[in-house]
């Protein structure tokens, strides 16, 4: 009974907070006197105003006059940034990791409990976006911490394929129309963590990928697909999906070992993919090759231990070395990247402590991921014409003691309450006599 009551309470709160966020409408506001980190060519403006009209940034300058009827938000002494990228995550597709009915980030058609005859295993057409729940309580917890968008990332799992499926960039404003146009990507897990899904060998991963690409490409004659009868990996929709990515689509390779990163780049170049490296623990070893190929890397700057043989070269200055070589660097997390997406600021801050320039670290949470996922015209910068997704901070946004004072989506102030703030306020000892529930 206690469990049922708690569950109902959590569900009720999630619905209430999601409704508040989901009813946001574009608004006018003038944010005055902030230290503005534009994450653009303009850099940091020590004291500037940002004018928002109709949810769009219309001016970024000093001493902007407030148009009639536009509310003014005094931001003197505070710091303004675009809403931050939450890394690759399961926000909105995973509520409670231990409760299967709330987890939608993977597909395993031949996993335990399924019909063994289901064919084939490979489903690149698997797309996380239809499962995205913008009313998730986990989204609210991260939104109040300044996380404004993320990229949904499917995971490979036993019974499935190391071609995990498709993800999308989504805003965390609570709306049902959260997907960012052009933010779709295909995710492929390579290396030792997923080689069991290819029969136990990394070499087999590339063998199977080459076979799948051959199936996806039309044969020279009669428009037939190139495949061996009885040995196909892909469904018709899967072939269509993979072929779309082979025509310049974005493919995110989860890979850590330097040798595997080189193989992923080579595969992308001969297959027509636009590659992105996620993880990249040993990316510093092949930094020059990544820079020449203009391949961005999403990494966790706290990864400094050889947790596996793929990560023997882990080091804290990975991000700094990649940046120095000219590689676009953005951040993600290797641990609980969903419920603790908000801790990505700490990841970026530690990269600064280990040699990455401060401006590059902020760019790794704003401009660089937006450019990497093709959504830089919608998020990631404070420039005229950009939608007004903004965060006002109490101090340096890369310091752990800093907190978000206010978040805006399309110029509309978001609620700064979440399930966690409600629990905090409920159980903090109140002034005066305790309520009856605490004494009886």
N, C-alpha and C positions, 0 to 999 in steps of 0.2 A: 504493500500500500504506500509506504514511504517512497519507494522508487517510482511508482506511478505518479504520485503527486509531484515529485521533483521533475519528472519528465514533462508532465503537463505544464508546470510552471516555466520550464525552459522553453518549451514550444510557444507558450503564450508570449513570453518576452521577445523571442525571436520574431514572431509575427508583428508585435507592436513596434519594435525598433526598425524592422524592415519596412513597415508601412511609412514610418516617418521619413526614412531615407528615400523610399521609392516615390514619394510625392514631391520631390524637389522640382522646382521650375527655375528657368533662367531668371537672373535678377541683375539689377544695376547696383554697383557699389564702387566707392572710391576708397582704396586702402592707402592711407597717407603716412609718409615718414618712415617706411620700413627700410631695412638693409635688404636690397632685392638681389637675389642670386638668379639671374635670368637663364643660366645654363645655355646661353647662346653666345654669339660673337661679341655681344655687348658686355659680357662678363658680369661682375658684381657692381651694383650701384650703391654707394654708401648710404645715401638717403634719397629715396625716390618715392613717387606715388604711382599707383597702378589703377587706372580707370577701367571699369567693366561696364559695358552696356549690352543688354540682351544676352548675357552669358558669354560674351566675347571680349577679349582684352582690346581696348581702343586706344590707350595711351600708356606709355611707361616713361616717365620723365620726372624732373624735379618741379615742385610747385604747380601741379595740375589743379586748375580751378574746378570746384565741384559744380556740375550742371544742376540746374534747378530740379529739386525732387529726388536727387540721388543721395542715399545715405552715405555718411563718411565713417570709416572705421579707423580709429587712431592706432597706428602701428609703430609709434615712435619707440625706439629701443629694441624692437623685435626684428626677426629675420624671416624673409618671404622666399619660398621656393615653389617650383611646380610640385604637384602631388608626386609622391615617390613610387617607383617601380618596386613591387613586392617579390620580384624574382619569379622563377618557375615554381608553380605551386598547384595545390588542389583546392584552393579557396572556392567554395561554392559547389564542389563536387566531392568533398569529404567533410562530414560534420563530426563524426566520432569514429576514429580509426578502428576501434574494437567492435563497432556495431555495423555489420555488413550491409544492412539496409540503407545506411547513410553514406556508403562508399561507392563511387562510380568511376574512379579514375583508371580502371584497367578492364581489359576483356580477355577471357580465357575460355574459348568455346570448347576446348578439349580438356579442361581442368577437372579436378575431383568433383564427382557428382553430376557430370555432364554425360551426354550420350557419346560414346567413343566414335560413332560413325560420322559425326559432324565433320565436314570437309569444306574448304581447307582451313588450316590454322591461321594463315596470314590474312589479316584484315587491315590494310593501311587505310581503308575507308572509314574505320572506326573514328568517330568525331566526338570529342568531349562536350562541345558547346551545347547540344540539346539537353544535357544533364545539369547544366549550370543553374544553381539556385541563388539568385541575388539576395534572397531573404535569409541566408545563412547567418546565424549568430556569430560565427567565426569572422565573417566579413566585417561586421560592425566593430569587433574588437580591434581589428587591424586598421580600419578606416579612421578611427579616432586617434590613431598614432601616426597619421599622415600618409598611409599607404593608399594610393588612389587607383592603381591598376596593377594587373598581374598578367602572366601568360599561363593559361591552363596547360598542364603538361601530363599526358598519359604515361603510365608506367608499364613496363614489360613485367609479366608475371608467369609463373609455371602454368602450363596448359595453353599459353598464348604464344606470341611471337616477339622476337626482339625488335621488330618493326611495331612500335607500340601504338601508333595511330596518330591522329591529328589533334592539335590544340589550337587555342585562339587567345588573342589579347582581349581582355575585358576590363572595363572600368568597374570600380567598386562603389558606385554611387547609389546602389540599391534598386536601380531601375531594371525592368525586364529587357530593355533595349541596350544592354551593356556591352555588346561586342563592338570592338573597334575594327572598322573596315580595313582590309589588307593585312590583318594580324594573324592569318592562319599559317601554321607550320606543321610539318611532318616530323615525328620524333622517332629516332632509331637508337637503341641502346647497344653499345658495342663494348668489348672488353670482357674481363673475367667474370663480372657480375651477371652477365647474360649469355655467356657462351654455351651454357647448358641448354638453352633454347635452340641451339643450332647443332645439337648432337655432341657437344663437349669440346669443340675446337673453334678458335677465332677464325682459322682459315675457312671453316665451313660457313661462318657468317657472310664472308665475302662471296663465297661460292653461291650461296642461296640468294644473295642480293643481285648478283649478276644474272642468275636464272630468272628472278622476278622481273628484272629490267627487260630481259629478252621477251618474256611473256607480255609485258606491257606495250612494247613497241610493235607497230603493225609490221607484218611480214612484207617483203618486197613485192609479192604478187597477190592480187585479189583482195587486199586489205585484211588478210587473215592474221591472227596473232601468232607469234613465233613461240611455240611451246610443244613439248613432247606429250602426246596423248597419254592420259593416265597419271601424269606426274606434275600437274599444274599446282602452283602455290597460291594463285590469286583467283578471286571471283571476277566476273566481268566488271563490276563496279570497282573492285580493287585494282584491276589493270588500268581503268580510266583514271583513278585517283593517282596511282604511281606515275603514270605518264604525264599527268599535269605537273607534278613536282619535277619530273625530269626535263621539263621545258623552262627551267629557271625558277622553280619554286623553292621556298626556304625549307631546309632540312636541318634539324637540330640533332647533332650526334652527342649522346652521353658517352664520354670517353675520357680516360685519365692518363693512360700510359703514353709516353712520347711516340713510341713506334706506332701505336694505334691511331694517334692523332694524325700522323703522316699518312697512314693508309686511308683514313676518312677523307682527308683533303684530296688525295689522288682519286678516290672513288667519286667524289663530288665533281671533280674536274672532268672526268671522262664520261660522267652520266648526265651532266647538265644541271645538277643541284646547286642551289646557293647555300653553302654550308655555314653553320654556326656550331661552335664547340661549347658544350656545357659540361662542367666539372673541371676538366683541363688541369688536373693537379700537377702534371709534368709539362704543361704547355710552355713554361719558360725555356725548356730544353730546345724547343723548335720555334722559338719566338720569331726568328728571322723568316722562316718559311711561312708562318702564319701572317706576318706583315706583308710579305710579297704577294700572297694570295688574297690579302684583304679579308681575312676571316676573323670575325669577332669572337671573343671568348667570354662566357659567363662563368664566374668562378666564386668559390667561397674562400675569402682571404684568411679564414681561421683554420683552414686545412693545412696543418703542418706536421702531421704524424703519418708514418708509413702504415696505414690501416690495412693495406693489402700489398701484394707484389706489384700491382699496377700503380701504387702510390709511393714507391720507395724514394722518389725524388721530391717529395712534398717539402715546400719551404714557404715561410711567411712573406717573403718579398716577391712571390710569383706575380702579383698584379703590377708591382713597380717595375719589374724586369720586362714584362710584356708591354707596358705603356712606353717605356724607354725605347723599345724596339719599333714602336709605331703600331702596335696591335690595339684595336678598339676593345676596351675592357668594360664589362658590366658585371653586376653582382647577382648572385643567387645563393641559396643555402643548401648544404648537403644533409642537414638534420631535419628538424620539424619545420619544413618550409611553408607549411600551411597555417597552422594555428599560431606559429611564431614568426610569420612573415615580417611583422613589425620590427624584429630584431636585426633586420638586414642593415639598418643604419650602423649597428655595432660592427658588422662585417666590414663596411666601407671605412669606418673610423679606424679599425685595426690595420687596414691597408695603408692608411695615411701614416700610422705609427711605424710602418715598416717600409717607408720610402716613396709611396705614391703621392704625388702632389694633391693638395686638398681639392683643387678645382676638378682634377681628373676623377677623384673619388665621388664628388657630387654628380659629375657627368655620368658616372657609372650607375647612378640611381635615377637618372632623368633622361638626358639627351641620348646617350649611347644606346640604351635598350630600346628607346623609341625609334631610333634610326635602324637598329638591328632588325626590329620586327615590323618595319614599314609603316609606323603610325606617328612619325615625328610631326606631321601636320595637325595632329589632334592632342597629343600629350607630350610632356617632357621639356617644355621651354616656356619662358615668360616673354612673349613677343606680341607685337600688335597683330591682330587677326587670329591669334590662337584662342582656343576655348579656355575659359577661366577656371581651370582646375588647379587650386592653389592651397598652400599650407603656410600658416603663420606660426613661427617657432618662438619659444621663450629665449633661445640662444642659438649657439652653433648647432645646426641640425645633425652633425656627426658626433656630438658628445652624448653619452648615455644619460646624463642628467637633464638634458633638454627635453621638453615635451611640446606637443602640438597645442597651441592655444586656440586655433580655429582652422577648420578645413572648409574649402568651398568647392563645389562642383557646378560648372556653368554659372559661376558668380553667386550661387545660392549657398548660404551657410548650412553646412551639414550639422546634424545633431552630434554633440560631443559626448554622448552617453552610449554605453554599450552594456552588454550583460555583465561584464566584469565591474564596471563602475556602479551598476545597480547593486551587485553583491557587496562591493566595498562599502557603499553607503548604508546598506542594511545592517551589516555586522560590525561596523565601527562602533565603539562604545559611545552612546549619545550622552550629551550633557543632561544633568538632572536625573530624576528617577528612571529606572529601567521600565520599558513597556511591560504590560502584563504577561506577554508571551515569554519573557525572559525570567519571570519570577514565580510562575505557577506551572 
